[in-house]
Amino acid sequence: MPEIIYKVFVSSTYDDLREERAELQKALLKLKCLPVGMELFPSADDETWDFIRKQIDDSDYYVVVVAGRYGSEYTDGVSFTEKEYDYARESGKRVIAFLHGDPKNIPIGKTDSDDPVRREKLKRFIEKTQKSPVNYYMNPHDLAAKVTISFVDLRERYPAIGFIRADQSVDQKRYIELLEENTRLREELAAVQSEQIKPFPEADELIEILFPIKGDPHTTPIVVTETLGEIFSLIVDHIVGGASTDFDIGYLLTRTLIAIHNMEKTANTAVFEISEIKRRFFRLRLIDLERRMNEIRRTVEQHWLLTEYGKQQYSLLGR
């Protein structure tokens, strides 16, 4: 039987809960889960919120951790953490909430002690979560232990579909095919390395990507210069992670570049044409394209696929 892997959306503030998130994610990984979160996508715009909702829709379970901060707010004044929690509840996701068990002893630097408005919003949010069963933790290791216990219990009481459907033999067959393909790719990559294949001809070509300044569209944009090979490597990282449409790849690429160049507080979404990059990679035989029906939206979408040559180049250029 193939192993079922569950996707778990992890929601919390970020800077003050780095250690807690790290321990929580390690606990989920040990439970054969794939934790996902929005810490790399901090901009407050409609495009970001649409992307977050899609990630929650695609997840099997939802986990929220609340401590001493309310968090970054959306344009409506509600924090992303609270909006994610509300949406998960409204969409029927199985939710596990973890609250700090001793909020008075949270270090001042990790609280909203200097902001009475945010303190009140946090208080109301905590009261909202307490209307359903919640768990209390004292430190990162305690959180990891309680996540493990709570999640195992939730998974047994409310089993989800996961990445591989155990009730569909066609998916089991596909799982076996993927294992065989993985073995074959390892052999091909070893052969590629031994043959010392060169990077594709335009890999060193420089591309300038403009990032408008937040809140001031008239200021000269920030210019980021990357090679075409680096852009290809970043895009393949996201393809391997499950992205395949123009929207997902373009969005993730811009957010990754913002994170890499430490522009979270200054830069808006990049101004560039993902379709032009797609055409260039297609002409270079790095990617192939496939049309698929989106059963939810009832529209046909074009998806990016790596060619064998593209996989070889990724092994050569991968970050």
TORSEBA-294097 format. One record per residue: residue in three letters; x, y, z of N, C-alpha, C in turn. Coordinates in steps of 0.05 Angstrom, whole numbers, padded with zeros to 5 digits, always signed. Atoms other than C-alpha are relative to their C-alpha. Layout:
! TORSEBA-294097
ALAXYZXYZXYZ...
! end
This chain:
! TORSEBA-294097
MET+00017-00024+00000+00000+00000+00000+00018+00025+00000PRO-00015-00025+00000+00027+00069-00017-00006+00016+00025GLU+00003-00016-00024+00036+00117+00041-00016+00025-00006ILE+00016-00025+00004-00015+00173+00048+00015+00023+00014ILE-00013-00024-00011+00017+00241+00059-00021+00022+00001TYR+00020-00020-00004-00027+00296+00088+00013+00028-00002LYS-00009-00028+00002-00019+00370+00072-00013+00016+00023VAL+00010-00014-00024-00026+00413+00135+00008+00030-00002PHE-00005-00029+00001-00033+00489+00132+00005+00010+00028VAL-00008-00010-00026+00004+00521+00190-00003+00030+00001SER+00006-00028-00001-00021+00590+00210+00010+00012+00027SER-00009-00014-00024+00013+00638+00259+00014+00025-00008THR-00018-00022+00006+00051+00702+00265+00028-00012-00004TYR-00025+00013+00008+00123+00692+00242+00024+00007+00017ASP-00025-00007-00013+00180+00732+00273+00001-00009+00029ASP+00000+00007-00028+00159+00718+00345-00003-00030+00005LEU+00005+00029-00004+00144+00644+00334+00018-00017-00019ARG-00018+00015+00018+00204+00622+00291+00006-00028+00012GLU-00008+00026-00012+00226+00568+00341-00024-00018+00002GLU+00025+00017-00002+00154+00544+00353-00007-00012-00027ARG+00007+00010+00026+00141+00538+00278+00020-00021-00009ALA-00020+00019+00008+00207+00501+00267-00006-00027+00014GLU+00006+00025-00014+00190+00449+00321-00026-00012-00009LEU+00026+00010+00009+00118+00443+00298+00003-00013-00028GLN-00003+00011+00026+00139+00432+00226+00016-00027+00000LYS-00015+00025-00003+00190+00379+00247-00018-00023+00010ALA+00018+00020-00010+00136+00343+00286-00019-00010-00022LEU+00018+00008+00022+00089+00343+00226+00014-00016-00021LEU-00015+00016+00020+00143+00318+00179+00004-00029+00010LYS-00003+00027-00011+00155+00259+00226-00026-00016-00002LEU+00026+00013+00003+00081+00244+00220-00008-00004-00029LYS+00005+00003+00029+00087+00240+00144-00020+00021-00010CYS+00016-00023+00009+00055+00308+00134+00017+00020-00014LEU-00014-00021+00014+00073+00365+00089-00011+00027+00011PRO+00009-00026-00011+00068+00431+00129+00004+00023-00020VAL-00002-00023+00018+00055+00494+00088-00009+00024+00016GLY+00008-00025-00013+00049+00567+00110+00007+00023-00017MET-00003-00024+00016+00050+00638+00085+00021+00019+00010GLU-00019-00019-00011+00110+00667+00121+00017+00013-00022LEU-00016-00013+00021+00145+00681+00054-00016+00018-00018PHE+00017-00016+00017+00086+00718+00026-00014+00022+00016PRO+00010-00020-00020+00077+00780+00070-00016+00023-00011SER+00014-00023+00010+00045+00830+00023-00030-00002+00003ALA+00029+00000-00006-00026+00850+00039-00016+00010-00025ASP+00016-00007+00023-00063+00849-00028-00018-00022-00007ASP+00020+00020+00007-00120+00812-00060+00012-00024-00012GLU-00013+00023+00013-00073+00769-00101+00011-00019+00021THR-00011+00016-00021-00038+00745-00038-00022-00016+00014TRP+00022+00013-00014-00104+00729-00003-00012-00022-00017ASP+00011+00021+00017-00130+00690-00063+00019-00024+00000PHE-00019+00022-00001-00066+00649-00062-00001-00015+00026ILE+00002+00012-00027-00072+00636+00013-00025-00018+00001ARG+00025+00016+00000-00144+00612+00005+00003-00026-00016LYS-00004+00023+00016-00123+00565-00050+00017-00021+00015GLN-00016+00018-00015-00070+00535-00005-00016-00014+00022ILE+00017+00012-00021-00120+00524+00051-00020-00020-00012ASP+00019+00018+00014-00170+00493+00002+00014-00026-00007ASP-00015+00024+00008-00116+00444-00020+00011-00016+00023SER-00011+00014-00023-00097+00425+00051-00020-00019+00012ASP+00018+00019-00013-00125+00366+00090-00007+00009+00028TYR+00005-00010-00027-00119+00398+00159+00011+00028+00004TYR-00009-00027-00006-00107+00466+00190+00008+00002+00029VAL-00011-00004-00027-00064+00484+00250+00005+00030+00005VAL-00006-00028-00006-00062+00553+00283+00014+00002+00027VAL-00015-00004-00025-00013+00576+00337-00002+00030+00006VAL+00003-00028-00008-00027+00640+00376+00016+00004+00026ALA-00016-00007-00024+00020+00674+00426-00006+00029+00008GLY+00003-00027-00010+00031+00747+00441-00003+00022-00020ARG+00003-00020+00021+00024+00782+00374-00025-00006-00017TYR+00024+00003+00017-00037+00795+00330+00009-00006-00029GLY-00010+00006+00026+00004+00796+00266-00006+00020-00021SER+00004-00018+00023+00006+00831+00198-00029+00000-00008GLU+00029-00003+00006-00062+00858+00178-00005+00003-00030TYR+00010-00003+00027-00099+00854+00113-00012+00028-00003THR+00011-00027+00005-00130+00916+00081-00025+00006+00016ASP+00024-00004-00016-00193+00905+00123+00005+00002+00029GLY-00007-00002-00028-00155+00910+00188+00000-00025+00016VAL+00000+00026-00013-00160+00836+00204+00027-00014-00006SER-00026+00012+00005-00094+00798+00212-00003-00024-00018PHE+00000+00023+00017-00076+00745+00162-00005-00026+00016THR+00004+00024-00016-00074+00694+00218-00029-00004+00006GLU+00029+00002-00007-00146+00709+00239-00016-00006-00025LYS+00015+00005+00024-00170+00712+00167+00003-00029-00009GLU-00005+00028+00007-00137+00644+00153-00017-00019+00018TYR+00016+00017-00019-00170+00615+00216-00030+00001-00008ASP+00029-00002+00006-00239+00642+00197-00006-00015-00026TYR+00006+00013+00026-00233+00617+00125+00001-00031+00003ALA-00002+00029-00005-00210+00547+00149-00026-00010+00013ARG+00025+00007-00014-00271+00544+00195-00023+00000-00020GLU+00023-00003+00018-00319+00569+00142+00000-00021-00022SER-00002+00019+00021-00293+00520+00090-00001-00029+00010GLY+00004+00027-00011-00302+00460+00137+00026-00015+00005LYS-00025+00014-00006-00228+00444+00149+00000-00009+00029ARG-00004+00008-00028-00210+00404+00211+00022+00017+00012VAL-00018-00020-00011-00176+00454+00256+00011-00008+00027ILE-00012+00004-00026-00127+00446+00314+00012+00027+00008ALA-00010-00026-00009-00113+00509+00355+00018-00004+00024PHE-00019+00001-00022-00054+00519+00402+00005+00028+00010LEU-00004-00026-00012-00051+00578+00450+00022-00001+00021HIS-00021-00001-00020+00006+00600+00494-00012-00003+00028GLY+00012+00005-00026-00008+00574+00565+00007+00020+00021ASP-00008-00019-00021+00027+00630+00602+00007+00027-00014PRO-00005-00025+00015+00019+00695+00561+00014+00022+00015LYS-00013-00022-00016+00042+00740+00619+00030-00003+00000ASN-00029+00004+00000+00112+00710+00614+00012-00001-00027ILE-00012-00003+00027+00121+00719+00539+00017+00025+00000PRO-00018-00024+00001+00181+00766+00528-00014+00023-00013ILE+00013-00024+00010+00159+00837+00515+00005+00004-00030GLY-00006-00003+00028+00194+00837+00448-00016-00017-00019LYS+00016+00018+00016+00147+00782+00425-00030+00004+00005THR+00028-00006-00006+00082+00816+00445-00007+00027-00012ASP+00010-00026+00009+00039+00875+00424-00005+00018+00024SER+00004-00015-00025+00047+00907+00493-00001+00030-00004ASP-00001-00029+00004+00060+00976+00463-00023+00009-00019ASP+00021-00007+00019-00002+00975+00418-00027-00010+00011PRO+00025+00008-00012-00069+00975+00455-00021-00010-00020VAL+00019+00009+00021-00109+00967+00390+00005-00029-00008ARG-00007+00028+00007-00072+00904+00370-00004-00019+00023ARG+00004+00017-00023-00075+00877+00441-00029-00008+00002GLU+00029+00006-00002-00151+00883+00440-00008-00019-00023LYS+00006+00018+00022-00155+00850+00371+00009-00029+00006LEU-00010+00026-00007-00111+00793+00396-00018-00013+00021LYS+00018+00010-00021-00155+00785+00458-00025-00011-00012ARG+00025+00009+00012-00218+00779+00415+00005-00025-00017PHE-00007+00023+00016-00183+00730+00368+00003-00025+00017ILE-00004+00023-00018-00162+00685+00426-00027-00009+00011GLU+00026+00008-00010-00232+00687+00454-00016-00015-00021LYS+00013+00014+00022-00258+00666+00386+00009-00029-00002THR-00010+00027+00003-00212+00606+00382-00009-00018+00024GLN+00007+00015-00024-00232+00586+00453-00029-00010+00000LYS+00028+00010+00003-00304+00575+00431+00000-00029-00009SER-00004+00028+00007-00278+00509+00404+00022-00011+00017PRO-00022+00011-00016-00231+00460+00438+00027+00010-00009VAL-00027-00010+00006-00160+00487+00442+00020-00015+00017ASN-00022+00012-00015-00092+00462+00467+00018+00023+00010TYR-00017-00020-00011-00044+00501+00511+00029-00011+00001TYR-00028+00008-00001+00032+00499+00505+00017+00020+00015MET-00017-00017-00016+00089+00528+00546+00026+00009-00015ASN-00025-00006+00014+00150+00526+00499+00000-00015-00027PRO+00000+00013+00026+00170+00502+00429-00001-00030+00001HIS+00000+00029-00002+00185+00430+00451-00027-00011+00010ASP+00026+00008-00011+00120+00426+00490-00020+00001-00023LEU+00019-00003+00022+00083+00451+00428+00003-00024-00019ALA-00004+00022+00018+00115+00397+00384-00012-00026+00011ALA+00011+00024-00012+00095+00342+00433-00030+00000-00002LYS+00030-00001+00000+00023+00366+00437-00011+00000-00028VAL+00009+00002+00028+00018+00375+00362+00000-00029-00009THR-00001+00028+00008+00039+00302+00353-00024-00015+00011ILE+00022+00015-00013-00012+00276+00403-00027+00009-00012SER+00026-00010+00010-00069+00321+00378-00004-00008-00029PHE+00004+00005+00029-00056+00309+00304-00005-00030-00004VAL+00005+00028+00003-00052+00233+00311-00029-00007+00007ASP+00028+00005-00008-00119+00234+00348-00019+00011-00021LEU+00017-00012+00020-00150+00281+00296+00000-00017-00026ARG-00002+00016+00024-00125+00239+00238-00015-00026+00002GLU+00014+00025-00004-00154+00176+00268-00030+00004+00000ARG+00029-00005-00002-00222+00208+00282-00011+00011-00026TYR+00009-00012+00025-00226+00247+00217+00020-00004-00022PRO-00020+00006+00021-00183+00213+00163-00006+00017-00025ALA+00003-00016+00024-00171+00256+00102+00010-00015-00024ILE-00008+00013+00025-00156+00239+00029+00031+00000-00002GLY-00029-00001+00003-00084+00262+00029+00009+00002-00029PHE-00011-00002+00027-00038+00264-00031-00005-00025-00017ILE+00004+00025+00015-00049+00191-00050-00025-00013+00011ARG+00025+00012-00009-00119+00163-00047+00003-00030+00003ALA-00002+00029-00005-00118+00095-00015-00023-00016-00011ASP+00024+00014+00010-00187+00079-00044-00001-00001-00030GLN+00000+00000+00029-00167+00088-00117+00025-00014-00010SER-00023+00016+00009-00122+00035-00149+00015+00015-00021VAL-00015-00015+00021-00105+00083-00206+00021+00017+00013ASP-00019-00017-00013-00070+00128-00156+00023-00018+00011GLN-00021+00018-00009-00032+00068-00127+00019-00006-00024LYS-00016+00006+00024-00009+00051-00197+00018+00025-00007ARG-00016-00024+00005+00013+00124-00207+00022+00003+00020TYR-00020-00002-00021+00051+00122-00142+00024-00018-00007ILE-00021+00019+00008+00090+00061-00165+00016+00011-00024GLU-00013-00011+00024+00104+00095-00232+00019+00023+00008LEU-00017-00022-00010+00131+00156-00195+00026-00010+00013LEU-00024+00012-00012+00178+00112-00155+00020-00009-00021GLU-00016+00009+00021+00203+00080-00218+00013+00023-00016GLU-00011-00023+00014+00211+00147-00252+00022+00014+00017ASN-00020-00012-00017+00250+00173-00192+00027-00015-00002THR-00024+00016+00003+00299+00115-00198+00013+00005-00027ARG-00011-00005+00026+00306+00127-00272+00014+00027-00002LEU-00011-00027+00001+00318+00201-00262+00027+00002+00015ARG-00025+00001-00014+00372+00187-00211+00023-00011-00018GLU-00020+00012+00018+00408+00143-00262+00007+00020-00022GLU-00005-00019+00021+00400+00196-00316+00017+00023+00010LEU-00015-00022-00011+00426+00251-00271+00029-00008+00005ALA-00027+00010-00003+00487+00209-00254+00015+00000-00026ALA-00012+00001+00027+00499+00199-00328+00006+00028-00010VAL-00004-00028+00008+00491+00274-00340+00025+00011+00012GLN-00023-00011-00015+00542+00291-00287+00026-00012-00011SER-00025+00013+00011+00592+00241-00316+00007+00011-00028GLU-00005-00010+00027+00583+00269-00386+00006+00030+00000GLN-00006-00029-00003+00591+00341-00360-00014+00017-00021ILE+00016-00016+00018+00534+00371-00400+00002+00029+00007LYS-00003-00029-00005+00541+00446-00407-00027+00013+00004PRO+00025-00015-00004+00489+00496-00384-00011+00009-00027PHE+00013-00008+00026+00439+00517-00438+00012+00027-00008PRO-00014-00023+00011+00466+00573-00484-00006+00027+00013GLU+00007-00027-00011+00428+00631-00452+00000+00001+00030ALA+00001+00002-00029+00439+00610-00380+00012+00025+00014ASP-00013-00022-00012+00485+00669-00366-00011+00027-00008GLU+00013-00025+00009+00441+00721-00400-00013+00014+00024LEU+00011-00014-00023+00421+00775-00350-00029+00011-00006ILE+00027-00010+00002+00348+00794-00338-00005+00020+00022GLU+00007-00020-00021+00325+00857-00302-00029-00002+00006ILE+00028+00001-00009+00261+00852-00261-00005+00024+00018LEU+00006-00025-00015+00229+00915-00234-00020-00006+00023PHE+00017+00003-00023+00197+00917-00165-00009+00029+00009PRO+00010-00027-00009+00153+00980-00152+00002+00002+00031ILE-00002-00005-00029+00161+01012-00083-00028+00000+00012LYS+00026+00001-00013+00104+00998-00035-00010+00028+00007GLY+00012-00025-00008+00057+01057-00026+00009+00024-00015ASP-00010-00023+00015+00094+01101-00076+00007-00008-00029PRO-00004+00009+00027+00084+01082-00149+00017+00019-00017HIS-00014-00020+00016+00119+01145-00173+00031-00001+00005THR-00029+00003-00006+00187+01127-00141+00012-00020-00019THR-00014+00019+00017+00239+01093-00184-00001-00028+00011PRO+00002+00027-00010+00228+01018-00178+00027-00012+00007ILE-00024+00015-00006+00279+00971-00147+00005-00019-00023VAL-00008+00017+00023+00317+00934-00202+00016-00024+00010VAL-00014+00024-00007+00337+00862-00190+00010-00014-00025THR-00012+00013+00023+00385+00829-00239+00006-00029+00006GLU-00005+00029-00003+00386+00753-00246+00007-00011-00027THR-00005+00014+00025+00413+00706-00298-00024-00017-00007LEU+00022+00017+00009+00364+00666-00340+00003-00028+00013GLY-00004+00026-00013+00395+00603-00310-00010+00000+00029GLU+00010-00002-00028+00380+00627-00239-00030+00001+00001ILE+00030-00001+00002+00308+00644-00259-00011-00028-00005PHE+00009+00027+00006+00301+00575-00288+00001-00018+00025SER-00003+00017-00025+00328+00542-00224-00022+00006+00020LEU+00020-00008-00019+00280+00582-00181-00028-00010-00008ILE+00025+00010+00010+00221+00564-00225-00003-00030+00003VAL+00001+00029-00003+00238+00490-00225-00004-00007+00029ASP+00005+00005-00028+00241+00493-00149-00030+00000+00006HIS+00029-00002-00005+00168+00514-00150-00015-00022-00016ILE+00013+00022+00015+00149+00463-00204+00002-00026+00016VAL-00004+00024-00016+00179+00408-00161-00019+00001+00025GLY+00018-00004-00023+00137+00437-00103-00029-00002-00007GLY+00028+00004+00007+00073+00428-00143-00012+00022-00017ALA+00011-00021+00017+00064+00494-00181+00003-00007-00029SER-00003+00006+00028+00051+00489-00255-00014+00020-00019THR+00014-00020+00017+00006+00546-00280+00015+00026+00000ASP-00013-00026+00002+00028+00615-00302-00004+00016+00025PHE+00006-00016-00024-00006+00647-00242+00017-00009+00024ASP-00014+00010-00024+00025+00601-00189+00030+00004-00003ILE-00029-00003+00004+00095+00602-00220+00008+00029+00001GLY-00007-00028+00000+00096+00677-00232-00002+00012+00027TYR+00003-00011-00027+00070+00693-00163+00022-00010+00019LEU-00020+00012-00018+00117+00645-00126+00028+00011-00007LEU-00026-00010+00008+00177+00669-00167+00004+00029+00011THR-00004-00028-00010+00165+00743-00149+00002+00000+00030ARG-00002+00000-00029+00154+00727-00076+00027-00011+00009THR-00026+00011-00007+00217+00685-00074+00022+00020-00004LEU-00020-00020+00005+00258+00740-00106-00001+00023+00021ILE+00003-00020-00021+00230+00790-00055+00013-00010+00026ALA-00012+00011-00025+00251+00743+00002+00030-00002-00003ILE-00029+00003+00004+00320+00729-00028+00015+00027+00003HIS-00013-00026+00000+00335+00803-00036-00009+00018+00024ASN+00008-00014-00024+00305+00823+00032-00016+00026-00006MET+00016-00023+00008+00253+00869+00001-00029-00001+00010GLU+00027+00004-00010+00192+00847+00042-00014+00026+00007LYS+00012-00025-00010+00181+00917+00071-00001+00022-00020THR-00002-00022+00019+00194+00957+00008-00012-00006-00027ALA+00006+00006+00028+00176+00920-00056-00028-00012-00003ASN+00024+00013+00008+00110+00903-00088+00005-00022-00020THR-00003+00022+00019+00098+00845-00136+00015+00011-00025ALA-00017-00008+00023+00148+00847-00194-00016+00006-00025VAL+00012-00006+00025+00131+00877-00261+00015-00016-00022PHE-00012+00015+00022+00148+00825-00314-00020-00019-00012GLU+00019+00016+00015+00115+00780-00364+00008-00029+00002ILE-00007+00028-00004+00116+00707-00342-00004-00016-00026SER+00005+00015+00025+00088+00685-00410+00024+00002-00018GLU-00024-00003+00017+00151+00713-00444+00022-00019+00009ILE-00019+00019-00011+00196+00673-00397-00008-00028-00008LYS+00010+00027+00008+00152+00612-00411+00007-00006-00029ARG-00006+00005+00029+00161+00621-00487+00029-00005-00004ARG-00029+00004+00004+00236+00627-00480+00009-00027+00009PHE-00007+00027-00010+00242+00564-00438-00011-00022-00018PHE+00012+00019+00019+00196+00528-00487+00017-00002-00025ARG-00017+00000+00024+00239+00549-00546+00027-00014+00005LEU-00025+00013-00007+00301+00525-00509-00003-00030+00007ARG+00006+00028-00005+00267+00457-00499+00004-00008+00030LEU-00002+00006-00028+00272+00464-00423-00026-00008+00012ILE+00027+00007-00010+00197+00458-00412-00017-00009-00023ASP+00021+00007+00018+00138+00427-00446-00026+00011+00012LEU+00026-00011-00010+00065+00451-00440-00022-00019-00005GLU+00022+00018+00001+00002+00413-00427-00026+00014+00008ARG+00026-00012-00006-00071+00435-00428-00016-00019+00017ARG+00016+00016-00018-00114+00410-00371-00025+00015+00008MET+00024-00012-00009-00185+00421-00349+00000+00004+00030ASN+00003-00005-00028-00194+00455-00282-00029-00006+00008GLU+00027+00010-00005-00254+00417-00255-00016+00019+00018ILE+00013-00019-00018-00269+00471-00202-00010+00024-00016ARG+00007-00025+00015-00268+00532-00248-00013-00006-00027ARG+00010+00008+00026-00289+00492-00310+00013+00016-00023THR-00015-00013+00021-00235+00525-00351+00024-00017-00007VAL-00024+00014+00009-00176+00498-00391+00024+00017+00008GLU-00024-00014-00008-00108+00517-00361+00024-00013-00013GLN-00025+00010+00011-00038+00510-00390+00019-00005+00023HIS-00018+00007-00022+00012+00474-00344+00028-00005-00011TRP-00029+00004+00007+00088+00474-00346+00009-00028+00008LEU-00012+00027-00006+00124+00407-00350+00030+00002-00007LEU-00028+00001+00006+00199+00395-00347+00006-00021-00021THR-00009+00020+00019+00230+00361-00407+00024-00015+00012GLU-00024+00015-00009+00286+00310-00399+00024+00019+00000TYR-00022-00019+00002+00334+00365-00422-00002+00020+00023GLY+00004-00018-00022+00304+00412-00371+00008-00012+00027LYS-00008+00014-00025+00314+00361-00315+00031-00001+00002GLN-00030+00001+00000+00387+00354-00336+00011+00027+00007GLN-00009-00027-00006+00396+00429-00335-00004+00007+00029TYR+00005-00006-00029+00365+00434-00266+00020-00014+00018SER-00021+00014-00015+00414+00382-00240+00027+00015-00001LEU-00025-00015+00005+00469+00426-00268-00001+00027+00013LEU+00002-00027-00008+00442+00494-00247-00014+00003+00027GLY+00016-00002-00024+00400+00477-00186+00014+00013+00023ARG-00012-00015-00022+00411+00522-00125+00005-00019+00023
! end
